């Protein structure tokens, strides 16, 4: 009787709900879930809606790989951050088309002022980049960004080379007979060619070169001042200032070799025009010179001159000759300074 009353009460409480009663009179457990929310995965990405940041997009769910697509693929609250397919961009502050490779950044699009090409070793100087020209630079700049500077770089431009001479005796003066061209001085080389004896530290322009004519060896540049009078044309005359180069070489019996080019003006130019003087001769002693000066086919005359100073050669010449039927009288001077 008690059991029947309990069953009746349960049936009233359940209302229209069907209740299955087994043979023992027990009521089975309710496995319908009651009021629990049923699991939903609308986009089929394997993550329930309550855990998915966008259940309408199968490319957005926790743990997904972030890519450049304007979607928060990994549901971390940021879009396209640390994207797997992001590019690397470099700042190009000097605008030379190469970016600073030490300051690259990854992004889905290039930030303002950034480019895809790096490799700039100095982003503050537009002349320095992998396309730059290596030049002689006292500060050791690597203009072409290959890790080598000045003479160590075989692509360095020779336009900036300096000329160096060996200083074997260590007196600070170089041997004029030997020279090399490079950015920097090789060991034991100096930037002058003024030593009269590079085997003797006591023979140089400071200490004096004694009686050695080596002090005068070298190439001299200067001017020639020549006046010519054409006597059988009414004493026409002209002064001509030309250029001269003279080489003094004591190894060839103190030989003087050189040329001087002189152009005349006015009517006299019609008869003798431009002349090239071949200066040849020998000098004796330390500071005197004598020899022959041959000016084209016009003038052959002995000249006298003197050496003065450390590297100057001054000379004079005069004489007369006949050229194409004209009687020519002339006098001239030349002044040269060692190169």
C-alpha positions in Angstrom: 0.0 0.0 0.0 2.9 2.4 0.8 4.6 1.7 -2.5 1.5 2.5 -4.4 1.1 5.9 -2.8 4.7 6.9 -3.7 4.2 6.0 -7.3 1.0 7.9 -7.5 2.7 11.0 -6.0 5.5 10.8 -8.6 3.1 10.6 -11.4 1.3 13.7 -10.3 4.5 15.6 -10.0 5.7 14.7 -13.5 2.5 15.9 -15.1 2.4 14.9 -18.7 6.0 13.7 -18.7 6.4 10.1 -19.5 8.2 8.1 -16.8 9.4 4.6 -17.3 9.2 2.4 -14.3 11.2 -0.8 -14.4 10.0 -4.1 -13.0 11.6 -3.3 -9.7 9.6 -0.1 -9.4 12.8 2.1 -9.7 12.8 5.3 -11.9 15.9 5.4 -14.2 18.2 8.5 -14.2 17.3 11.4 -16.5 19.9 11.4 -19.3 18.3 14.2 -21.4 20.7 16.8 -20.0 17.9 18.8 -18.4 18.4 22.5 -19.0 22.2 22.2 -20.0 23.3 24.0 -23.3 23.9 21.5 -26.1 27.5 21.8 -27.6 27.6 23.8 -30.9 30.4 24.2 -33.5 28.8 26.2 -36.3 32.0 26.7 -38.5 33.2 23.1 -38.1 36.7 24.1 -37.0 36.6 21.6 -34.1 36.2 24.2 -31.4 32.8 24.7 -29.6 31.2 28.1 -29.9 31.7 28.9 -26.2 35.5 28.7 -26.8 35.7 30.0 -30.3 36.3 33.8 -30.9 34.4 33.6 -34.2 32.3 30.5 -34.7 31.3 31.7 -38.2 34.9 31.6 -39.5 36.7 28.2 -39.6 40.0 30.1 -39.9 39.6 31.6 -36.5 40.0 29.5 -33.4 42.4 29.2 -30.4 45.7 27.5 -31.4 45.4 28.3 -35.1 48.4 29.7 -37.0 48.3 33.5 -37.4 48.6 34.6 -41.1 48.3 37.8 -43.0 44.6 37.9 -43.8 43.1 40.6 -41.5 41.7 37.9 -39.2 42.5 37.0 -35.6 43.4 33.5 -36.6 44.6 32.4 -33.2 42.0 34.2 -31.1 44.5 36.1 -29.0 42.8 39.4 -29.5 45.2 40.8 -32.1 45.0 40.7 -35.9 47.9 39.6 -38.1 50.4 39.8 -35.2 53.5 37.5 -35.5 52.0 36.2 -38.8 53.8 33.1 -40.1 53.8 34.5 -43.6 54.8 38.1 -42.6 57.7 39.8 -44.6 60.8 41.4 -43.2 61.2 45.1 -43.8 64.2 47.4 -43.2 64.3 51.2 -42.5 65.9 53.2 -45.3 66.7 56.5 -43.6 69.1 57.8 -46.3 66.9 56.9 -49.2 69.5 55.0 -51.2 67.3 51.9 -51.8 69.0 49.8 -49.2 67.7 49.3 -45.7 69.5 49.0 -42.4 69.7 45.2 -42.0 70.4 45.4 -38.3 67.0 47.0 -37.6 64.6 44.8 -39.6 61.0 44.2 -38.5 58.4 41.6 -39.5 55.0 42.8 -40.7 52.3 41.9 -43.2 52.9 45.2 -45.0 55.9 47.6 -45.1 55.7 50.4 -42.5 56.3 53.9 -43.8 60.0 54.4 -44.7 60.7 50.7 -44.7 61.7 48.5 -47.7 62.3 44.9 -48.4 66.0 45.2 -49.4 68.5 45.3 -46.5 72.3 45.1 -46.7 73.0 48.8 -46.0 76.1 49.1 -43.7 75.6 52.8 -43.1 72.0 54.0 -43.4 73.0 57.6 -42.6 74.9 58.1 -45.9 73.3 57.6 -49.3 76.7 57.1 -50.9 77.4 54.0 -48.8 75.6 50.9 -49.9 76.3 47.6 -51.8 76.2 49.6 -55.1 78.6 52.3 -53.8 82.1 53.0 -55.2 84.9 52.2 -52.8 87.2 55.3 -52.6 90.3 56.2 -50.6 88.9 57.5 -47.3 91.1 58.7 -44.5 88.3 57.7 -42.1 88.1 54.1 -43.4 84.6 54.2 -44.7 83.4 51.0 -46.4 81.5 52.6 -49.3 80.5 49.4 -51.0 79.6 47.5 -47.8 81.8 44.5 -48.6 83.7 44.6 -45.3 86.9 45.9 -46.9 88.2 49.4 -47.0 90.7 51.4 -49.0 93.7 49.3 -50.3 92.3 46.1 -48.8 89.4 46.3 -51.3 90.6 45.4 -54.8 87.7 47.4 -56.2 88.8 50.7 -54.8 88.9 53.5 -57.3 92.4 54.6 -58.2 91.2 58.2 -58.7 92.1 59.0 -55.1 95.5 57.4 -55.0 98.4 59.2 -53.5 102.0 58.7 -54.7 104.5 57.3 -52.2 108.3 56.9 -52.2 110.5 54.6 -50.1 112.5 56.2 -47.3 115.1 53.5 -46.8 117.4 55.6 -44.7 114.6 56.8 -42.5 115.4 60.5 -42.8 111.9 61.5 -43.8 112.7 62.0 -47.4 111.7 59.6 -50.2 113.7 58.2 -53.1 112.5 60.0 -56.3 113.5 57.0 -58.5 110.8 54.7 -57.0 107.2 55.3 -56.4 103.9 53.5 -55.8 100.3 54.7 -55.9 97.8 53.6 -53.3 95.3 55.0 -50.8 97.6 54.7 -47.8 101.4 54.8 -47.5 103.0 51.3 -47.4 105.3 50.7 -44.6 108.5 52.7 -44.9 107.2 55.0 -47.6 106.7 58.8 -47.5 104.8 61.3 -49.6 107.8 63.2 -50.9 110.6 62.5 -53.4 113.2 64.9 -52.1 116.0 62.6 -50.9 119.3 63.1 -52.7 120.7 59.8 -51.4 118.2 57.3 -49.8 121.1 55.2 -48.6 122.5 57.9 -46.4 120.4 59.5 -43.6 122.9 62.4 -43.5 122.3 63.4 -47.1 118.9 65.1 -47.6 117.6 68.6 -48.1 117.7 69.4 -44.4 121.1 68.1 -43.7 122.6 69.1 -47.0 123.5 67.1 -50.0 127.1 68.2 -50.0 128.8 68.3 -53.5 126.6 65.6 -54.8 124.8 66.6 -58.0 122.0 64.2 -57.0 120.4 67.2 -55.3 119.5 68.5 -58.8 118.2 65.3 -60.3 114.5 65.4 -61.2 112.0 66.8 -63.6 111.5 70.6 -63.7 108.6 72.6 -65.0 108.8 76.3 -65.9 108.6 79.0 -68.5 110.6 80.2 -71.4 110.7 83.9 -72.3 112.0 84.4 -75.8 112.3 87.7 -77.8 113.0 87.4 -81.5 113.9 90.3 -83.9 113.6 89.7 -87.7 116.1 92.2 -89.0 115.4 92.1 -92.8 111.7 92.7 -92.3 111.9 96.1 -90.7 113.1 94.9 -87.3 109.8 93.1 -86.4 110.0 91.7 -82.9 107.9 89.6 -80.5 108.1 88.4 -77.0 106.9 84.9 -76.5 106.4 83.2 -73.1 106.1 79.4 -73.4 106.2 76.4 -71.2 109.2 74.2 -70.5 110.0 70.8 -69.0 113.7 70.0 -68.2 115.1 66.7 -66.8 118.4 66.8 -65.0 120.2 63.5 -64.7 123.7 63.2 -63.3 123.9 59.6 -64.3 124.1 60.7 -67.9 127.1 63.0 -67.4 125.0 65.6 -65.8 122.8 65.7 -68.8 120.0 68.3 -69.2 117.2 67.3 -71.5 113.9 69.1 -72.1 111.5 70.9 -74.4 110.0 74.3 -74.5 107.1 75.3 -76.7 106.6 78.9 -77.7 104.0 80.5 -79.9 104.5 83.9 -81.6 101.8 86.5 -82.4 101.1 89.0 -85.1 103.0 89.3 -88.4 106.0 87.5 -87.1 103.9 84.4 -86.6 103.5 84.3 -90.4 107.3 83.6 -90.7 108.3 81.6 -87.7 104.9 80.5 -86.1 105.0 78.1 -83.2 108.4 76.7 -82.2 109.4 73.9 -80.0 112.8 74.2 -78.3 114.8 71.2 -77.6 117.0 72.0 -74.6 120.1 69.9 -74.4 123.4 70.3 -72.6 125.6 69.5 -69.7 126.4 71.3 -66.5 129.5 71.2 -64.4 130.0 72.0 -60.7 127.3 72.3 -58.2 125.5 75.4 -59.4 126.5 76.3 -62.9 125.4 75.1 -66.3 126.5 75.4 -69.9 125.6 73.7 -73.1 123.7 73.9 -76.3 120.1 74.9 -76.8 118.6 73.9 -80.1 115.3 75.6 -80.9 113.8 73.6 -83.8 115.8 74.4 -86.9 116.0 78.1 -86.0 118.4 78.5 -83.2 121.5 76.7 -82.0 123.4 78.6 -79.4 125.4 78.0 -76.2 123.6 79.1 -73.0 124.7 79.7 -69.5 122.6 79.4 -66.4 122.7 78.7 -62.7 121.1 76.5 -60.2 119.5 78.3 -57.3 117.6 77.2 -54.3 116.8 73.6 -53.5 115.1 72.7 -56.8 115.2 75.6 -59.2 117.1 75.9 -62.4 117.4 79.3 -64.2 119.1 79.8 -67.5 119.5 82.3 -70.3 120.4 82.1 -74.0 121.0 84.5 -76.9 122.2 84.4 -80.5 121.3 84.8 -84.1 120.6 82.7 -87.1 119.0 82.7 -90.5 115.7 81.1 -91.1 114.1 80.9 -94.6 116.1 83.9 -95.7 115.3 86.0 -92.6 118.0 87.2 -90.2 116.9 86.4 -86.7 118.3 87.9 -83.5 117.0 86.5 -80.2 117.6 86.5 -76.5 115.8 84.3 -73.9 115.5 83.2 -70.3 114.0 80.1 -68.7 113.0 79.4 -65.2 112.1 76.0 -63.9 111.1 74.4 -60.6 111.3 70.7 -59.7 108.0 68.9 -60.0 
